[in-house]
């Protein structure tokens, strides 16, 4: 089933140059923009502007930034350790006819991108529901694009999402417990 879903999604690529560039942008460039966007949102969103003490609010926001990015980074580290243990091949090694739109040489399972961006999205969601939904949707798009571009199987993305969600919830629990 994993291979069937992969091939169905991968078959969306290599038909139109425009769409290949869109998928490549979402899988390869958008992640950088999401990191910048998350940082800017968490540090400078409207609560600082409205605050009577912007400096105190900025310190509070810096804690949110730290938790969100610590969740993402920890999740990515966990994914990297699992990759080194499992050593699952990339789709182009399993299917010799696959020509990925992005060049990757490390192992496939789980997706570090899916893990990091879902952890980031969920961490933001736990503090800011509306913005968190946007970042979770962006994580879903990045994961989907990484399948379409031929660098991950669906199970790589799914397990990455699960790890990211779990890590973000754990960090949120720990952080909220320390504040209480």
KOLSESE-141893 format. One line per 5 residues: number of its first residue (from 1); their letters; for each residue x, y, z of C-alpha. Coordinates in nm, 4 decimals. Example, Ala and Ser with C-alpha at 12.3 -4.5 7.8 and 13.67 -1.06 7.14 Angstrom:
1	AS	1.2300,-0.4500,0.7800; 1.3670,-0.1060,0.7140
This chain:
1	XXXXX	0.0000,0.0000,0.0000; 0.2883,0.2377,0.0870; 0.4416,0.1851,-0.2576; 0.1050,0.2172,-0.4341; 0.0289,0.5513,-0.2659
6	XXXXX	0.3827,0.6692,-0.3353; 0.3597,0.5858,-0.7050; 0.0182,0.7516,-0.7329; 0.1483,1.0757,-0.5827; 0.4862,1.0613,-0.7562
11	XXXXX	0.3039,1.0261,-1.0886; 0.1840,1.3854,-1.0429; 0.5393,1.4948,-1.1235; 0.7298,1.5011,-1.4518; 0.4266,1.6035,-1.6625
16	XXXXX	0.4483,1.9827,-1.6558; 0.7567,2.1892,-1.5768; 0.5445,2.4474,-1.3946; 0.4012,2.1923,-1.1503; 0.7415,2.0295,-1.0990
21	XXXXX	0.8749,2.3694,-0.9996; 0.5780,2.4283,-0.7668; 0.6280,2.0882,-0.5966; 1.0027,2.1478,-0.5721; 0.9438,2.4933,-0.4227
26	XXXXX	0.7029,2.3525,-0.1618; 0.9339,2.0617,-0.0751; 1.2657,2.2438,-0.0824; 1.2286,2.6250,-0.0499; 0.9030,2.6708,0.1454
31	XXXXX	1.0519,2.5057,0.4575; 1.3010,2.7931,0.4914; 1.0205,3.0470,0.4585; 0.8123,2.8596,0.7186; 1.1004,2.8746,0.9675
36	XXXXX	1.1383,3.2496,0.9124; 0.7607,3.3005,0.9266; 0.7259,3.1016,1.2489; 1.0100,3.2933,1.4122; 0.8692,3.6313,1.3100
41	XXXXX	0.5138,3.5375,1.4090; 0.6079,3.4006,1.7497; 0.8355,3.6878,1.8367; 0.6481,3.9856,1.6960; 0.2769,3.9083,1.6677
46	XXXXX	0.0116,4.1532,1.7872; 0.0427,4.0995,2.1641; 0.3756,4.2827,2.1703; 0.2400,4.5789,1.9783; -0.0631,4.6147,2.2096
51	XXXXX	0.1346,4.5601,2.5290; 0.2006,4.8390,2.7787; 0.5364,4.6755,2.8495; 0.6670,4.5530,2.5110; 1.0019,4.4415,2.6551
56	XXXXX	0.8392,4.2085,2.9129; 0.6103,4.0761,2.6418; 0.9110,4.0182,2.4139; 1.0809,3.8105,2.6862; 0.7619,3.6060,2.7247
61	XXXXX	0.7463,3.5581,2.3470; 1.1098,3.4499,2.3376; 1.0096,3.1573,2.5602; 0.7398,3.0606,2.3055; 0.9951,3.0778,2.0258
66	XXXXX	1.2359,2.8624,2.2250; 0.9746,2.5964,2.3020; 0.8477,2.5809,1.9427; 1.1928,2.5514,1.7884; 1.3230,2.3231,2.0630
71	XXXXX	1.0260,2.0934,1.9901; 1.1065,2.0961,1.6189; 1.4795,2.0480,1.6674; 1.4354,1.7666,1.9184; 1.1857,1.5944,1.6887
76	XXXXX	1.4298,1.6268,1.3982; 1.7090,1.4767,1.6139; 1.4848,1.1831,1.7093; 1.4028,1.1295,1.3401; 1.7728,1.1402,1.2517
81	XXXXX	1.8575,0.8754,1.5114; 1.5753,0.6535,1.3828; 1.7014,0.7053,1.0244; 2.0468,0.5858,1.1249; 1.9039,0.2798,1.2992
86	XXXXX	1.6483,0.1788,1.0333; 1.8500,0.2842,0.7243; 1.5507,0.2721,0.4892; 1.6368,0.3496,0.1262; 1.4959,0.6444,-0.0633
91	XXXXX	1.2258,0.5697,-0.3241; 1.4643,0.6108,-0.6183; 1.6748,0.3257,-0.4786; 1.3689,0.1012,-0.4445; 1.2286,0.1955,-0.7862
96	XXXXX	1.5119,0.2472,-1.0378; 1.2737,0.4275,-1.2779; 1.2138,0.7046,-1.0238; 1.3834,1.0336,-1.1004; 1.3434,1.2579,-0.7941
101	XXXXX	1.3025,1.6299,-0.8434; 1.5226,1.6908,-0.5365; 1.8584,1.5285,-0.4714; 1.8868,1.3501,-0.1348; 2.1494,1.0931,-0.0379
106	XXXXX	2.0689,1.0053,0.3229; 1.8117,0.7561,0.4484; 1.4384,0.7966,0.4021; 1.2576,0.6814,0.7166; 1.1275,0.8899,0.8894
111	XXXXX	1.1207,1.2244,0.7133; 1.3148,1.4855,0.9058; 1.1222,1.7615,0.7277; 0.7835,1.6140,0.8187; 0.8967,1.5611,1.1776
116	XXXXX	1.0393,1.9098,1.2278; 0.7581,2.1026,1.0618; 0.4765,1.9092,1.2271; 0.6408,1.9563,1.5688; 0.6759,2.3275,1.4946
121	XXXXX	0.3149,2.3533,1.3735; 0.1707,2.1669,1.6714; 0.3837,2.3662,1.9174; 0.2493,2.6889,1.7659; -0.1046,2.5460,1.7642
126	XXXXX	-0.0863,2.4733,2.1369; -0.0249,2.8453,2.2024; -0.2000,3.0104,1.9064; -0.4795,2.8014,1.7529; -0.5408,2.9960,1.4290
131	XXXXX	-0.1745,3.0429,1.3413; -0.1027,2.6840,1.4444; -0.3570,2.5556,1.1939; -0.1774,2.7482,0.9185; 0.1606,2.6033,1.0203
136	XXXXX	0.0162,2.2512,1.0412; -0.1295,2.2919,0.6901; 0.2123,2.4077,0.5696; 0.3703,2.0981,0.7306; 0.1148,1.8786,0.5508
141	XXXXX	0.1923,2.0499,0.2187; 0.5668,2.0080,0.2675; 0.5205,1.6393,0.3504; 0.2980,1.5798,0.0492; 0.5385,1.7635,-0.1808
146	XXXXX	0.8273,1.5504,-0.0578; 0.6381,1.2409,-0.1709; 0.5468,1.3953,-0.5069; 0.9080,1.5034,-0.5671; 1.0180,1.1431,-0.5128
151	XXXXX	1.2296,1.1690,-0.1984; 0.9971,1.0028,0.0557; 0.7449,0.7245,0.0867; 0.4104,0.8081,0.2535; 0.5043,0.6065,0.5638
156	XXXXX	0.8173,0.8230,0.6054; 0.5979,1.1323,0.6157; 0.3267,0.9774,0.8350; 0.5717,0.8531,1.0984; 0.7509,1.1887,1.0865
161	XXXXX	0.4206,1.3652,1.1539; 0.3440,1.1314,1.4451; 0.6879,1.1848,1.6025; 0.6543,1.5618,1.5599; 0.3100,1.5682,1.7210
166	XXXXX	0.4227,1.3569,2.0166; 0.7375,1.5624,2.0811; 0.5486,1.8943,2.0608; 0.2843,1.7691,2.3056; 0.5536,1.6436,2.5466
171	XXXXX	0.7401,1.9763,2.5343; 0.4153,2.1673,2.5826; 0.3279,1.9495,2.8829; 0.6733,1.9979,3.0381; 0.6714,2.3741,2.9745
176	XXXXX	0.3167,2.4226,3.1082; 0.3983,2.2131,3.4156; 0.7039,2.4302,3.4927; 0.4891,2.7463,3.4699; 0.2272,2.6129,3.7132
